[in-house]
């Protein structure tokens, strides 16, 4: 998954809304999980995905973290 929220719009819940929408769509299409790769210093995205039920894991690149989010873990808003 990938999305970008312009700086002046951050902190207003747009990232959370987009993540929930993406996960609902994945569930409706029959997927079991969504995977996301992000820079390890992206604390806001890590917090967002963990709050939705994702588990974080390391990759071969020390600057990149992978999140795995079961689509059934996200409760509709």
N, C-alpha and C positions, 0 to 999 in steps of 0.2 A: 504494500500500500504506500502511497505517497500523496501528500497534499501540502499546500503551502498557504499559510494565513499571513497576509501582509502585516507588518509590525504594528501599525496603528489599529488593527482589528484584533490583535491577540489579547487574550485574557477575557474574552466575551463569550466563551463557550462554543465558538465556531468549530474549533478542532474536535471537540467532544461530539458535537452534532454530526460532523462529517464522518468521524470514526464509527459512531453508532449506525449511521445510514449505510456505510460500506459493509459493516458486519451483518446487518439485517439482510442486505442484498445477497451477500455470500451465503447466508443461511437459506434464503429463499431459493437460491440456485443449487442447493444441495452440497455445498462445501462444508467441511468439518472444522476448518480453522483458517485464520488469516495470519500471514507472516509479514512482518515489517522489519526492515533493516534501517538503522539510524546511527548517526554519529554518537559515539559513547558519551560525548559531553552535552548531548541534547537532553538535559534534565527534564524539561517541561514535557517532551514527548514520552520519555520513559515513565514519568509520573502518570500521565494520561492513560497510557496503555496498561500499566499495572492497575490503575483504578478500575479499569474495565475488565480485569481478570487475566491479563496476559502474564506469561512468565518470560523472563529475560534470560538470554544465554549469550555466551561469548562466541565469536567467530574467529577465523584464522587471522583476521586483521584486528589488532588491538584497539584501533580507533573506531570499530564498528560493533554494535550490539544488535542481536536479533531478538525480536519479540514474537511469541507464538500465542495467538489468542483464539481459544475455542469459540466458535460462533454461538454456542449455547450458553456461554458464560455471560454474555451481555444482556442485561435486563432492559427492555424497551423503556425509553424516557417518557 
